[in-house]
Amino acid sequence: MWLPALWGLAESALFFSLSKFRRQTHRAADWVFFLAIALIIGRSFKTTQEHGISPKPTYSRIKANYFSFGYFAGRILPYQIFHLSKVPVYSHPAPAKTASADSPQNIILIMGESESAAHLKMFGYERDTSPFVGSLKNQPSAIVLPAYSAGMMTAVSLPSFFNAIAHANGFEQISSGKTNMFRLAKEQGYQTYFYSAQASNEMAIFNLIGQRWIDHLVQPTQMGYSGSQNMPDDKLIPLFEQIDLTQGKHFIVLHQRASHIPYGALLAPQDNVFGTNTAVDKYDNTIRKTDQFIQSVLTRLQRQPENNWLFAYTSDHGQYVHHDAYNQGTNHPDNYTVPLVLYSPHPPTQQLAQRTFALCATAYHQQLATLLVHSMGYDMPVSGCTEGYVTGNLLTGDVGSLKIERGKVQFVAPK
């Protein structure tokens, strides 16, 4: 955190010093400059967004530093110096390696997008949107459950998940990398992959996910798309199939566009199995497409000569999609209840999964996150399902979060 901030300060100091070398000065221009600095500092202090933490990669160097410096001076410094955050800081030590040799050789995670568990038949929905996942539910090698997401927005949920953050205000923990999945995977000899179907312009959170520890990062721009274009999830399958899973250890994340608004924009006509008359129809089409995507990945894994692999699927958050309205980020359960699928023919991993989820009616993202870290060969306690949190629309939790204990949901407002 401090190195980028110091770099931003150095560049800002350079701009401040330019006035000493100009032959002509314009006081009005100076006032505009200082006003712009004051504006971004003030905006950052009251912001409900995270752009200052992680500016978009398409921003120019000056614009990125403008946002970063504003967030540092207007948010981070005052909040740390004067202890303004009303939410306790989350911290956890880096887990120690274990002597066990039971870690799966390949760990594959599909990170879905905006898929609500409320739209899956095995959880009570009227349409059979996920026939393949439904067929896994009673298999001994599989866990299929609804789960509470780590956050209600991608910019909160993914950094929290990939850093195993149990509750709000985990920014310092994220910055430390102590519990970052990609860092921990590399420490155990895994090659790390993050293949995303989401436009690079919309993935400004990579530094919070752990980009520095990702060996192989592919976004649509590497596939010939522009920075603002998403690509169909099917484009990820050939990339996945090119990885030789028999050689070495691999931690692979396939990041979908899936059910993001506008629903079904990337689907082919034959994928619209429920029609396109309503938003519900279009949304359900995307869930059926994700079901097929999961089947493609899992079928390839089941053809592997060895059984030492672990497959997982979940979604970053859900979506409220009904005939009367559709939205995201509210406290309705559809927005934070997502599917969780875990499948492994690897006996030690099966036993761990059964111990973790056997008594759970609804799981938590934190359970899956800590299980993945534990499976890599770390002494990481695997969370239970009696209590957990869903962070609101700020990583700090300063706009509130949900505490869920034995199915009872309580809104936690900053004190």
C-alpha positions in Angstrom: 0.0 0.0 0.0 2.7 2.5 0.9 4.9 2.1 -2.1 2.2 3.1 -4.7 1.2 5.9 -2.3 4.8 7.2 -2.1 5.1 7.0 -5.9 2.0 9.0 -6.2 3.3 11.6 -3.8 6.5 11.9 -5.7 4.8 12.5 -9.0 2.4 15.0 -7.4 5.4 16.8 -5.9 6.9 16.9 -9.4 3.8 18.6 -10.7 3.8 21.0 -7.8 7.4 22.0 -8.5 6.8 22.8 -12.2 5.6 26.3 -11.2 9.2 27.2 -10.2 10.4 26.5 -13.7 7.8 28.2 -15.8 8.6 31.5 -17.4 5.0 32.7 -17.2 2.6 31.9 -14.5 -1.2 32.0 -14.5 -2.7 32.2 -11.0 -6.1 31.0 -12.4 -4.5 27.8 -13.6 -2.9 27.3 -10.2 -6.3 27.7 -8.5 -7.9 25.2 -10.9 -5.1 22.7 -10.1 -5.5 23.1 -6.3 -9.3 23.0 -6.6 -9.0 19.7 -8.6 -6.8 18.2 -5.8 -9.2 19.4 -3.1 -12.1 18.0 -5.0 -10.7 14.5 -5.4 -9.6 14.5 -1.7 -13.1 15.5 -0.6 -14.8 13.1 -2.9 -12.6 10.2 -1.7 -13.4 10.9 1.9 -17.1 10.4 1.3 -16.9 7.9 -1.5 -19.1 4.8 -1.7 -16.9 3.4 -4.5 -13.5 1.8 -4.7 -12.0 3.5 -7.8 -9.3 5.2 -5.8 -8.0 1.9 -4.5 -7.8 0.4 -8.0 -8.1 2.8 -10.9 -9.1 1.3 -14.3 -6.1 0.0 -16.3 -7.2 2.2 -19.2 -6.7 5.4 -17.2 -3.7 7.5 -18.2 -0.8 7.6 -15.7 -1.9 11.1 -14.6 -5.5 10.2 -14.2 -4.7 7.0 -12.3 -2.3 8.8 -9.9 -5.0 11.5 -9.5 -7.5 9.0 -8.2 -4.9 7.0 -6.2 -3.4 10.1 -4.5 -6.9 11.5 -3.8 -8.0 8.2 -2.2 -4.7 8.0 -0.2 -4.9 11.6 1.0 -8.7 11.8 1.5 -9.5 8.3 2.7 -6.6 6.1 3.8 -4.5 8.7 5.7 -7.4 10.3 7.7 -9.0 6.9 8.4 -5.8 5.4 9.7 -4.4 8.4 11.5 -7.7 9.4 13.2 -9.2 5.8 13.4 -12.3 7.0 11.6 -13.5 3.6 10.3 -16.3 2.3 12.6 -15.6 -1.3 11.6 -12.9 -3.4 13.3 -10.0 -4.2 11.0 -9.9 -7.8 9.9 -6.5 -9.6 10.1 -5.2 -13.1 9.9 -1.7 -14.5 10.0 -0.2 -16.2 7.0 -1.0 -19.9 7.4 1.9 -22.3 7.9 2.6 -25.1 5.4 1.7 -28.6 6.5 3.7 -31.8 6.0 0.8 -33.5 4.4 1.2 -34.8 0.8 -2.5 -35.0 0.2 -2.9 -31.8 -1.8 -4.7 -32.2 -5.2 -2.4 -31.7 -8.2 -5.0 -29.6 -10.0 -7.4 -27.1 -8.4 -9.9 -25.6 -10.9 -12.3 -22.9 -9.8 -15.1 -21.5 -12.0 -15.9 -18.0 -10.7 -19.4 -17.2 -12.0 -21.0 -13.8 -12.4 -24.4 -12.7 -10.9 -25.9 -16.2 -10.6 -28.5 -16.4 -7.9 -29.3 -19.7 -6.3 -32.9 -18.7 -6.3 -33.0 -19.5 -10.1 -31.8 -23.2 -9.7 -34.4 -26.0 -9.6 -32.6 -28.0 -7.0 -33.0 -25.0 -4.7 -36.8 -24.7 -5.4 -37.0 -22.8 -8.7 -39.8 -23.9 -11.1 -37.6 -24.0 -14.2 -34.9 -26.6 -14.8 -32.2 -24.1 -15.5 -29.3 -26.4 -14.4 -29.9 -30.0 -15.3 -26.3 -31.0 -15.2 -25.5 -29.5 -11.8 -28.8 -30.9 -10.5 -27.6 -34.4 -11.5 -24.5 -34.0 -9.3 -26.5 -33.3 -6.2 -26.8 -36.9 -5.0 -23.4 -38.1 -6.1 -21.0 -39.0 -3.3 -18.1 -37.1 -4.9 -20.1 -33.8 -5.1 -21.3 -31.1 -2.8 -24.1 -28.9 -4.2 -25.5 -26.2 -1.9 -26.7 -22.6 -1.8 -24.1 -20.3 -0.3 -23.9 -16.7 1.0 -21.5 -14.7 -1.1 -18.7 -12.6 0.5 -20.1 -9.4 -0.9 -23.0 -8.0 -2.9 -20.8 -6.4 -5.6 -17.9 -7.9 -7.7 -15.5 -5.2 -6.4 -16.1 -6.4 -2.9 -16.8 -10.1 -3.3 -13.8 -11.1 -5.4 -11.1 -9.4 -3.3 -12.7 -10.8 -0.1 -13.0 -14.3 -1.6 -9.5 -14.6 -3.1 -7.9 -13.3 0.2 -10.2 -15.4 2.5 -11.5 -12.3 4.3 -14.1 -13.3 6.9 -15.7 -10.0 7.4 -15.6 -6.3 6.4 -12.6 -4.0 6.6 -10.0 -6.4 5.3 -8.2 -4.0 3.0 -5.0 -4.1 5.1 -5.1 -7.9 5.0 -5.6 -7.8 1.2 -2.6 -5.5 0.8 -0.4 -7.8 2.9 -1.1 -10.8 0.7 -0.9 -13.0 3.8 -3.9 -15.1 2.9 -4.0 -14.5 -0.9 -4.8 -17.7 -2.7 -2.6 -17.0 -5.7 0.4 -16.2 -3.4 -0.2 -19.3 -1.3 -0.6 -21.5 -4.4 2.7 -20.3 -5.8 4.4 -21.0 -2.5 3.3 -24.6 -2.8 4.5 -25.0 -6.4 1.3 -24.4 -8.3 1.3 -22.6 -11.6 -1.5 -20.0 -11.2 -4.0 -19.0 -13.9 -6.7 -16.4 -14.2 -8.6 -16.6 -17.5 -11.4 -13.9 -17.6 -14.2 -13.3 -20.1 -14.8 -9.8 -18.6 -13.7 -6.7 -20.3 -10.3 -5.4 -19.0 -11.9 -1.9 -18.5 -14.2 -3.5 -15.9 -11.6 -5.5 -14.1 -9.8 -2.7 -12.2 -9.7 -4.9 -9.1 -6.9 -7.2 -10.2 -4.4 -5.8 -7.8 -6.8 -6.6 -5.0 -7.3 -10.1 -6.3 -3.6 -10.8 -6.4 -2.4 -10.0 -9.9 1.3 -10.0 -8.9 1.0 -13.7 -8.1 -0.9 -14.8 -11.2 1.5 -16.5 -13.7 -0.9 -16.7 -16.6 -3.5 -13.9 -17.0 -5.7 -13.8 -20.0 -8.4 -11.2 -20.7 -10.5 -10.5 -23.8 -7.9 -8.0 -25.0 -5.4 -10.9 -25.5 -8.1 -12.6 -27.6 -8.6 -9.7 -30.0 -11.3 -7.8 -28.2 -11.2 -4.1 -27.3 -10.7 -3.0 -23.7 -14.4 -2.4 -23.3 -15.6 -5.6 -24.8 -16.6 -8.8 -23.0 -16.3 -12.1 -24.7 -18.5 -15.3 -24.5 -17.6 -17.7 -21.8 -17.1 -20.4 -24.4 -13.9 -18.7 -25.4 -12.3 -19.8 -22.1 -12.8 -23.5 -22.8 -10.0 -23.8 -25.5 -7.6 -21.9 -23.2 -8.4 -24.3 -20.4 -8.0 -27.4 -22.7 -4.5 -26.2 -23.7 -3.2 -26.6 -20.2 -1.4 -30.0 -19.7 -2.9 -31.0 -16.3 -0.6 -34.1 -16.1 2.6 -32.0 -15.8 3.1 -30.1 -12.6 0.5 -28.5 -10.2 -2.1 -26.0 -11.4 -4.4 -23.5 -9.7 -6.8 -22.4 -12.4 -9.6 -19.8 -12.2 -12.0 -19.4 -15.1 -13.8 -16.1 -14.6 -17.2 -15.9 -16.5 -19.3 -13.1 -17.8 -22.2 -15.4 -17.4 -25.4 -13.7 -16.0 -24.2 -10.1 -15.9 -26.5 -7.3 -17.2 -27.5 -7.1 -20.0 -28.8 -10.6 -19.6 -27.9 -12.9 -22.6 -26.1 -10.2 -24.6 -23.3 -12.7 -25.4 -25.5 -15.8 -26.1 -26.0 -17.3 -29.5 -29.6 -17.7 -30.7 -29.7 -21.4 -29.9 -28.8 -20.7 -26.3 -32.1 -18.9 -25.7 -33.9 -22.0 -24.6 -36.5 -20.1 -22.4 -37.2 -17.4 -25.0 -36.4 -13.7 -24.8 -39.7 -12.2 -23.9 -38.8 -11.0 -20.4 -35.8 -10.3 -18.3 -36.5 -13.5 -16.4 -36.3 -15.5 -19.6 -33.1 -13.9 -20.6 -31.5 -14.4 -17.2 -32.5 -18.0 -17.0 -30.9 -18.6 -20.4 -27.6 -17.4 -19.0 -27.9 -19.9 -16.1 -28.6 -22.8 -18.5 -25.5 -21.7 -20.5 -23.4 -21.7 -17.3 -24.7 -25.2 -16.5 -23.3 -26.3 -19.9 -20.0 -24.5 -19.2 -19.6 -26.3 -15.9 -20.4 -29.6 -17.7 -17.7 -29.0 -20.3 -15.0 -28.3 -17.7 -15.9 -31.1 -15.4 -16.1 -33.6 -18.3 -12.6 -32.8 -19.2 -11.4 -33.3 -15.6 -13.2 -36.6 -15.4 -11.1 -37.8 -18.4 -7.9 -37.2 -16.5 -5.8 -40.4 -15.9 -5.3 -39.5 -12.2 -8.0 -38.6 -9.7 -6.0 -36.0 -7.7 -8.0 -32.9 -8.7 -10.5 -30.6 -7.1 -13.3 -28.7 -9.0 -15.3 -25.8 -7.5 -17.9 -23.5 -8.8 -19.6 -20.5 -7.2 -20.7 -17.0 -8.3 -19.3 -13.7 -7.0 -22.8 -12.5 -6.0 -26.4 -13.1 -7.0 -29.1 -11.0 -8.7 -32.7 -10.1 -7.9 -34.5 -11.0 -11.2 -38.3 -11.1 -11.1 -41.1 -10.2 -13.5 -41.7 -6.9 -11.7 -38.1 -5.8 -11.3 -34.5 -6.8 -11.5 -31.5 -5.3 -9.6 -28.3 -5.9 -7.7 -26.6 -4.9 -4.5 -29.7 -4.7 -2.3 -30.3 -6.7 0.9 -32.7 -9.1 -0.8 -31.4 -12.7 -0.3 -31.4 -13.3 -4.1 -28.6 -10.8 -4.4 -26.2 -12.6 -2.0 -27.3 -16.3 -2.2 -25.4 -18.1 -4.8 -24.7 -21.7 -5.9 -21.7 -23.7 -4.6 -20.5 -26.8 -6.3 -17.6 -28.9 -5.1 -16.5 -32.1 -6.9 -13.5 -34.3 -6.4 -12.7 -38.0 -6.8 -9.6 -37.4 -4.6 -10.3 -39.3 -1.3 -8.6 -36.8 1.1 -10.3 -33.9 -0.5 -13.7 -35.7 -0.5 -13.3 -36.3 3.3 -12.4 -32.7 3.9 -15.4 -31.5 1.9 -17.8 -33.8 3.7 -16.5 -32.7 7.1 -16.9 -29.1 6.1 -20.3 -29.1 4.5 -22.2 -32.2 5.7 -24.2 -30.3 8.3 -24.7 -27.1 6.3 -28.1 -26.1 4.8 -26.4 -23.1 3.3 -22.7 -22.6 3.0 -20.5 -19.5 2.9 -17.9 -18.2 0.5 -15.5 -18.1 3.4 -15.9 -21.9 3.8 -14.9 -22.5 0.2 -12.1 -20.0 0.3 -10.5 -21.5 3.5 -11.1 -25.0 2.2 -9.2 -24.2 -1.0 -6.3 -22.7 1.0 -6.3 -25.7 3.3 -6.3 -28.1 0.3 -3.2 -26.5 -1.0 -1.3 -27.8 2.0 -1.7 -25.1 4.6 -2.7 -25.1 8.3 -5.7 -22.9 7.5 -8.7 -23.5 9.7 -11.7 -24.2 7.5 -14.7 -22.0 8.4 -18.0 -23.4 9.6 -21.5 -22.6 8.5 -23.1 -21.4 11.7 -22.1 -17.8 11.3 -20.7 -15.5 8.6 -20.9 -12.1 6.9 -21.8 -10.6 3.6 -20.0 -7.3 3.1 -22.0 -4.4 1.6 -20.8 -2.1 -1.2 -17.6 -1.0 0.4 -14.7 -3.2 1.4 -14.4 -1.3 4.7 -17.9 -2.1 5.6 -18.6 1.6 6.3 -21.9 1.3 4.4 -23.0 -1.7 6.4 -22.9 -5.5 6.1 -25.0 -8.5 6.9 -24.3 -10.9 9.7 -25.9 -14.3 9.2 -26.1 -16.7 12.1 -27.9 -20.0 11.8 -30.0 -18.6 8.9 -31.0 -15.4 10.8 -30.0 -12.3 8.9 -29.1 -9.1 10.7 -28.0 -5.8 9.1 -24.8 -4.5 10.8 -24.5 -0.8 10.6 -21.2 0.9 11.4 -21.3 2.1 15.1 
